[in-house]
């Protein structure tokens, strides 16, 4: 049955809703459509096209169908740090001296999906088959020039979709920024390719990585937590 609801981080700046089992639901105006399901979705305009699993596009005046989709509508073309704090976003680093500005919206839970890690990640050390994962999502903001922090620890699968501005996901050989070896550029409507992690013994191993904001940026993080 087709269902839709607003996510808890929707605001007058950026509207966000999740569509469950949509069947040719129209997109009014322009929206960033993110397929957060492990199955392909479809967009339709003059013809029907596939929107692969864990990918995104910008759709104008078309329709969407699929298993689970997020639709983001930009209500304000530019957002400022103070506006987001006023709307309940918090600083991930808790305003520690010398830390970057990294604001996080409230996080919402979008229900569950069945994932086959070998299919989604492409690299796994065993064939553990399909598992159920809870999907969670939130928005992030950083100002231009921000390095958001090199890290390699997550107990979930994550992907990122650019909403406003231009940024990049970066991979490193170590926690040292001089060991950068890959840049994945992100502009509005883009999602980074296959998730960074590999499956090892039922856990997820990430390279050292970070988000870098080339301009003032808002991006969507979608997390998959094994149940």
ABEGO torsion letter per residue (X at the ends): XBBBBBBAABBAABBBBBBBGBBGBBBBEBBBBBBABABBBBBBBABBBBBBBGBBBBBBGBBBBEABBBBBBBABABBBAAAAAAAGBBBAAGGBBGBBBBBBBBBBBAEBBBBBAAAAAGBBABBAEBBBBBBBBBBBBBBBGBBAEBBABBABBBBBBBABEBBBBBBBABABAAABABBBBBBBGBBBBBBABBBBGGBBBBBBBBBBBABBBBBBBBBBBBX
